[in-house]
Amino acid sequence: MCLLITYTLVHVIRCVVGAVAGPQIPQFTMHSAIALVALSGLAFVNAQAPGAILIEGSPVYDGPVIPGITGKLGNAAVTTNNPLGVSYTATLPESPTTGVRGFVKATTNSNGSGVAIQVSLSGFPDASLGPFLYHIHDQPVPADGNCTATLGHLDPFIRGEIPPCDPTQPETCQVGDLTGKHGNITVDVFNAAYVDLYVSTEFGLGSFLGNRSINIHTSNTTRLTCANFVLSSGSPGNFTTSPTSPTPAVFTGAGATTFVSTGAIAAGLVAFFL
């Protein structure tokens, strides 16, 4: 669908510009049309939050927090009745491309409401690339370890990544935006412990993390490393996980920005067929 829309837009622009400029510059007209379509995607992101750019398909925005921005489906819901005694742990792999190591562990809170998160990370690159970020991503890491394949943040309420959320209103944040709710990583050896009321260990909920992944990013959202959450204690019922987890429910977050990224790629593909 995106390719068809892009192809149509390119030809409409070519016809309009060609009518004005004449047939003597067809290549210029074609490439200009493709550029305009690709740039329109970035303009769409900027309409949502002026100053945003895309890196690895994710929007990067240095503007202010805007209180009260919430998801298309409303605020995130506090999770209750999470199965007691259940823990999932995401352990970062040995990697030749980064020294970041450690784990993120999620355990059902003692009263069944929310999840207790324990974070232990170290080995970050130069501080100039920070502050560093960490999020629960919607999809698991595939067998080849490709972090980009984990898609965007866990976002069942379709909030989107921009503008950044207000940590004093965590219910307005993306469910998977642990950094947005609980703070950035600003030291080389990072340890944190807190309860997140909006993540779940109950299989079947959109906020369930057991078949998803953790991603560690630089400040511009470049992905450094990632790992799947794997069941480490307790029983979630009839659901099981492994280092390469089964595919969870269809990704619904980052709606507009995902379209923009696909549209930009489609614009490039059109160039090969014209």
C-alpha positions as CSV (number, residue, x, y, z in Angstrom):
1,M,0.0,0.0,0.0
2,C,2.8,2.4,0.9
3,L,4.6,1.6,-2.3
4,L,1.4,2.2,-4.3
5,I,0.8,5.6,-2.6
6,T,4.4,6.6,-3.1
7,Y,4.4,5.6,-6.7
8,T,1.2,7.6,-7.3
9,L,2.6,10.7,-5.6
10,V,5.8,10.6,-7.6
11,H,3.9,10.5,-10.9
12,V,1.5,13.2,-9.9
13,I,4.4,15.5,-8.9
14,R,6.2,14.6,-12.2
15,C,3.2,15.5,-14.2
16,V,2.7,18.8,-12.5
17,V,6.4,19.8,-12.6
18,G,6.8,18.4,-16.1
19,A,3.9,20.6,-17.4
20,V,5.6,23.6,-16.1
21,A,9.3,22.8,-16.8
22,G,8.8,20.9,-20.1
23,P,10.2,17.6,-21.2
24,Q,13.8,18.7,-21.5
25,I,14.6,17.8,-17.9
26,P,12.8,14.5,-17.2
27,Q,15.5,13.1,-14.9
28,F,15.6,16.2,-12.8
29,T,11.8,16.1,-12.5
30,M,11.7,12.4,-11.5
31,H,14.4,12.7,-8.9
32,S,12.9,15.9,-7.5
33,A,9.5,14.1,-7.2
34,I,11.1,11.3,-5.3
35,A,12.9,13.7,-3.0
36,L,9.7,15.6,-2.3
37,V,7.8,12.4,-1.4
38,A,10.6,11.3,1.0
39,L,10.9,14.7,2.5
40,S,7.2,14.9,3.0
41,G,7.5,11.9,5.4
42,L,9.9,13.8,7.6
43,A,7.7,16.9,7.4
44,F,4.8,14.8,8.7
45,V,6.9,13.8,11.7
46,N,7.9,17.4,12.3
47,A,4.2,18.4,12.2
48,Q,3.8,16.1,15.2
49,A,6.8,17.6,17.0
50,P,8.9,20.3,15.3
51,G,12.6,19.4,15.2
52,A,12.1,15.6,15.1
53,I,14.4,13.5,12.9
54,L,14.5,9.8,12.1
55,I,17.3,7.4,13.1
56,E,17.0,3.7,12.5
57,G,13.3,4.3,11.9
58,S,12.8,5.9,15.3
59,P,12.0,9.6,15.9
60,V,14.6,11.7,17.7
61,Y,13.3,14.9,19.3
62,D,15.2,17.3,21.5
63,G,12.2,19.6,22.3
64,P,10.5,20.0,25.7
65,V,8.3,17.6,27.5
66,I,4.6,18.4,26.9
67,P,2.5,17.4,29.8
68,G,-0.9,15.7,29.2
69,I,0.0,14.1,25.8
70,T,-1.5,10.6,26.0
71,G,-2.2,7.6,23.8
72,K,-4.9,7.3,21.1
73,L,-6.5,4.7,23.4
74,G,-6.2,6.9,26.5
75,N,-3.8,6.6,29.4
76,A,-2.0,3.4,30.2
77,A,-3.9,1.2,32.7
78,V,-2.4,0.0,36.0
79,T,-2.0,-3.8,35.7
80,T,-3.5,-5.9,38.5
81,N,-3.8,-9.6,39.2
82,N,-0.3,-10.3,37.8
83,P,0.7,-13.9,38.6
84,L,2.6,-13.9,41.9
85,G,6.1,-15.4,41.9
86,V,6.7,-14.9,38.1
87,S,9.9,-13.3,36.9
88,Y,11.3,-12.6,33.4
89,T,15.0,-11.7,32.8
90,A,16.6,-10.2,29.8
91,T,20.3,-10.9,29.8
92,L,22.4,-8.9,27.3
93,P,24.6,-11.1,25.1
94,E,28.3,-11.2,24.7
95,S,28.9,-9.0,21.6
96,P,32.0,-7.9,19.7
97,T,30.4,-4.6,18.8
98,T,29.7,-3.2,22.2
99,G,30.9,-3.6,25.8
100,V,27.5,-3.1,27.3
101,R,26.6,-6.1,29.6
102,G,24.1,-6.8,32.3
103,F,20.4,-7.6,32.7
104,V,16.9,-6.3,33.3
105,K,14.7,-8.4,35.5
106,A,10.9,-8.0,35.9
107,T,9.1,-9.7,38.8
108,T,5.5,-9.5,39.7
109,N,5.0,-7.0,42.5
110,S,4.2,-8.5,45.9
111,N,0.6,-7.3,45.8
112,G,0.1,-8.4,42.1
113,S,-0.2,-4.8,41.0
114,G,2.5,-3.8,38.5
115,V,6.0,-5.2,38.1
116,A,9.2,-4.8,40.2
117,I,12.0,-3.9,37.8
118,Q,15.7,-4.5,38.7
119,V,18.3,-3.1,36.3
120,S,22.0,-3.8,36.4
121,L,24.0,-2.5,33.4
122,S,27.7,-1.6,32.7
123,G,30.3,-1.1,30.0
124,F,28.8,1.8,28.2
125,P,30.7,3.6,25.5
126,D,32.0,7.2,25.7
127,A,29.8,9.4,27.8
128,S,29.5,11.8,24.9
129,L,27.0,9.3,23.3
130,G,24.8,9.5,26.4
131,P,22.7,9.8,28.4
132,F,21.8,6.2,27.4
133,L,18.3,4.9,27.1
134,Y,16.6,1.6,27.7
135,H,13.1,0.5,26.6
136,I,10.9,-2.6,26.3
137,H,10.4,-3.2,22.6
138,D,7.3,-4.7,21.0
139,Q,9.0,-7.7,19.3
140,P,11.5,-10.3,20.4
141,V,15.1,-10.4,19.1
142,P,15.3,-12.9,16.2
143,A,17.9,-15.7,16.1
144,D,20.3,-13.5,14.2
145,G,20.4,-10.9,17.0
146,N,19.1,-8.0,14.8
147,C,18.0,-5.4,17.3
148,T,16.2,-3.4,14.6
149,A,13.8,-6.3,14.1
150,T,12.4,-5.6,17.6
151,L,10.5,-2.6,16.1
152,G,9.4,0.2,18.3
153,H,8.7,0.6,22.0
154,L,5.9,-1.5,23.6
155,D,3.0,0.9,23.1
156,P,-0.4,-0.8,23.4
157,F,-2.2,2.5,23.9
158,I,-0.7,4.0,20.8
159,R,1.0,7.0,22.4
160,G,4.0,7.4,20.1
161,E,7.5,8.3,21.0
162,I,7.3,12.1,20.5
163,P,7.0,14.4,22.2
164,P,8.8,12.8,25.2
165,C,6.5,12.0,28.1
166,D,6.3,13.7,31.5
167,P,7.8,11.3,34.2
168,T,5.4,12.9,36.8
169,Q,2.5,11.5,34.7
170,P,3.8,7.9,33.9
171,E,0.3,6.8,32.8
172,T,0.8,9.1,29.8
173,C,4.0,7.4,28.7
174,Q,4.4,4.5,26.4
175,V,4.2,1.3,28.5
176,G,7.7,0.2,27.3
177,D,9.4,3.6,27.8
178,L,11.3,2.8,31.0
179,T,13.7,5.6,30.5
180,G,10.8,8.1,30.0
181,K,9.2,7.0,33.3
182,H,12.2,6.2,35.4
183,G,15.1,8.2,34.1
184,N,18.1,7.9,31.8
185,I,21.4,6.1,32.3
186,T,24.0,8.6,33.2
187,V,26.8,6.5,34.8
188,D,28.9,3.7,33.5
189,V,27.8,1.2,36.2
190,F,24.0,1.6,36.4
191,N,21.8,0.0,39.0
192,A,18.2,0.8,39.6
193,A,15.1,-0.8,41.2
194,Y,11.5,0.4,41.1
195,V,8.0,-0.7,40.5
196,D,6.3,0.0,37.2
197,L,2.6,-0.1,37.5
198,Y,1.9,-0.3,33.8
199,V,3.9,-3.3,32.7
200,S,2.5,-6.8,33.1
201,T,3.6,-10.4,33.7
202,E,0.1,-11.7,32.8
203,F,0.1,-13.4,29.4
204,G,-2.5,-12.1,27.0
205,L,-2.4,-8.4,28.0
206,G,-1.0,-5.8,25.6
207,S,1.4,-4.7,28.4
208,F,2.8,-8.2,28.8
209,L,6.6,-8.3,28.5
210,G,7.3,-12.0,28.6
211,N,7.5,-12.4,24.8
212,R,9.3,-9.0,24.1
213,S,12.8,-7.6,24.4
214,I,14.9,-4.9,26.1
215,N,16.9,-2.5,23.9
216,I,19.8,-0.2,25.0
217,H,20.3,3.0,23.0
218,T,22.6,6.0,22.7
219,S,21.0,9.4,23.3
220,N,20.1,9.6,19.6
221,T,18.3,6.2,19.8
222,T,21.0,4.2,18.0
223,R,20.6,0.6,19.2
224,L,23.7,-0.7,21.1
225,T,22.4,-4.1,22.2
226,C,19.3,-6.0,23.0
227,A,18.0,-9.2,24.6
228,N,14.7,-11.2,25.0
229,F,12.9,-11.5,28.3
230,V,12.9,-15.1,29.3
231,L,10.9,-16.8,32.1
232,S,13.3,-17.1,35.0
233,S,11.0,-18.2,37.8
234,G,7.4,-19.1,38.5
235,S,4.7,-20.2,36.0
236,P,2.7,-17.9,33.8
237,G,0.2,-20.6,32.9
238,N,0.4,-22.1,29.4
239,F,3.0,-19.6,28.0
240,T,6.7,-20.4,27.6
241,T,9.6,-18.3,26.4
242,S,13.1,-19.0,25.0
243,P,16.0,-16.8,24.0
244,T,14.3,-16.5,20.6
245,S,10.7,-16.0,21.6
246,P,7.6,-16.6,19.5
247,T,6.1,-13.6,17.8
248,P,3.7,-11.7,20.1
249,A,0.6,-9.8,19.1
250,V,0.7,-7.5,16.1
251,F,2.6,-4.3,16.7
252,T,0.4,-1.3,17.1
253,G,2.7,1.4,18.4
254,A,4.6,4.2,16.7
255,G,1.9,4.4,14.0
256,A,2.6,7.5,12.1
257,T,6.4,7.2,12.3
258,T,6.4,3.6,11.2
259,F,4.4,4.7,8.1
260,V,6.9,7.5,7.4
261,S,9.8,5.1,7.6
262,T,8.1,2.7,5.2
263,G,7.2,5.5,2.9
264,A,10.8,6.7,2.7
265,I,12.0,3.2,1.8
266,A,9.2,2.9,-0.8
267,A,10.3,6.2,-2.4
268,G,13.8,4.7,-2.8
269,L,12.4,1.6,-4.4
270,V,10.4,3.6,-6.8
271,A,13.6,5.1,-8.2
272,F,14.7,1.7,-9.4
273,F,11.5,1.2,-11.4
274,L,11.1,4.6,-13.1
